[in-house]
Amino acid sequence: PNAVEPWTEHLYGLRKWGNSLHDADAGVRQHAITVLAHLVLNDMMKVKGHIAEMARCLEDPDPRVASVARLLFSELSRKHGNPIYNLL
């Protein structure tokens, strides 16, 4: 485990006060998915069972949020060992 591990559910928006991926403000959602993408792609944080929360961003009404989510999944699919396949 690392220092971020206890806060994982808050980062993915699964807690009342840490709902950044589902915030009403598109800017907050964009920053949240960008930070999560950075942490995941640089192996600072594991996706684990929270991949669905990030996948929901692919259908976000704001094109900037959806674009970052597409980039995340594109880059994640290129990583060695294909982590997306392993998550499914």
VEXVO-719611 format. One record per residue (C-alpha): residue in one letter; chain; y, z, x; residue number from 0. Coordinates in nm, 3 decimals, decimal comma. Each point is the difference from the previous one (the first is absolute). Layout:
// residues N
r c v w u k
a A Y Z X NUM
...
This chain:
// residues 88
r c v w u k
p A 0,000 0,000 0,000 0
n A 0,358 -0,053 0,100 1
a A 0,338 0,147 -0,097 2
v A 0,044 -0,249 -0,285 3
e A -0,339 0,066 -0,162 4
p A 0,106 0,293 -0,224 5
w A 0,283 -0,212 -0,143 6
t A -0,205 -0,312 -0,073 7
e A 0,001 0,042 -0,378 8
h A 0,376 0,050 0,002 9
l A 0,055 -0,315 0,207 10
y A -0,210 -0,208 -0,238 11
g A 0,180 0,140 -0,303 12
l A -0,286 0,198 -0,146 13
r A 0,202 0,321 -0,034 14
k A 0,288 0,081 -0,233 15
w A 0,275 0,014 0,262 16
g A -0,133 -0,262 0,238 17
n A -0,012 -0,301 -0,228 18
s A 0,178 -0,248 0,227 19
l A -0,229 -0,300 -0,061 20
h A 0,072 0,028 -0,372 21
d A 0,368 0,093 0,016 22
a A 0,240 -0,167 -0,243 23
d A 0,218 -0,118 0,291 24
a A -0,137 -0,315 0,166 25
g A 0,160 0,100 0,331 26
v A -0,199 0,323 0,007 27
r A -0,322 -0,190 -0,078 28
q A 0,076 -0,254 0,273 29
h A 0,062 0,268 0,262 30
a A -0,311 0,191 -0,108 31
i A -0,233 -0,301 0,031 32
t A 0,165 -0,098 0,330 33
v A -0,054 0,345 0,151 34
l A -0,357 0,020 -0,129 35
a A -0,074 -0,349 0,134 36
h A 0,132 0,100 0,342 37
l A -0,208 0,319 0,006 38
v A -0,318 -0,173 -0,117 39
l A 0,029 -0,311 0,219 40
n A 0,069 0,209 0,309 41
d A -0,299 0,226 -0,071 42
m A 0,219 0,304 -0,051 43
m A -0,138 0,051 -0,349 44
k A -0,323 -0,102 -0,172 45
v A 0,006 -0,182 -0,333 46
k A -0,317 0,169 -0,131 47
g A -0,021 0,007 -0,380 48
h A 0,369 -0,069 -0,055 49
i A -0,019 -0,376 0,043 50
a A 0,047 -0,051 -0,375 51
e A 0,345 0,160 0,010 52
m A 0,106 -0,247 0,266 53
a A -0,165 -0,291 -0,181 54
r A 0,207 0,079 -0,310 55
c A 0,306 -0,091 0,207 56
l A -0,126 -0,361 0,016 57
e A 0,103 -0,030 -0,367 58
d A 0,336 0,174 0,041 59
p A 0,283 -0,167 -0,195 60
d A 0,221 0,011 0,311 61
p A -0,096 -0,289 0,231 62
r A 0,092 0,200 0,312 63
v A -0,253 0,272 -0,082 64
a A -0,271 -0,253 -0,087 65
s A 0,072 -0,192 0,321 66
v A -0,048 0,308 0,220 67
a A -0,322 0,082 -0,186 68
r A -0,130 -0,354 0,057 69
l A 0,086 0,025 0,368 70
l A -0,182 0,334 0,023 71
f A -0,321 -0,138 -0,151 72
s A 0,023 -0,319 0,205 73
e A 0,032 0,195 0,325 74
l A -0,262 0,253 -0,106 75
s A -0,248 -0,282 -0,063 76
r A 0,052 -0,126 0,357 77
k A -0,077 0,332 0,164 78
h A -0,328 0,035 0,188 79
g A -0,281 0,121 -0,223 80
n A 0,165 -0,125 -0,321 81
p A 0,105 0,340 -0,141 82
i A 0,061 -0,144 -0,349 83
y A -0,367 -0,094 -0,033 84
n A -0,099 0,348 0,116 85
l A 0,227 0,161 -0,260 86
l A -0,160 -0,193 -0,283 87
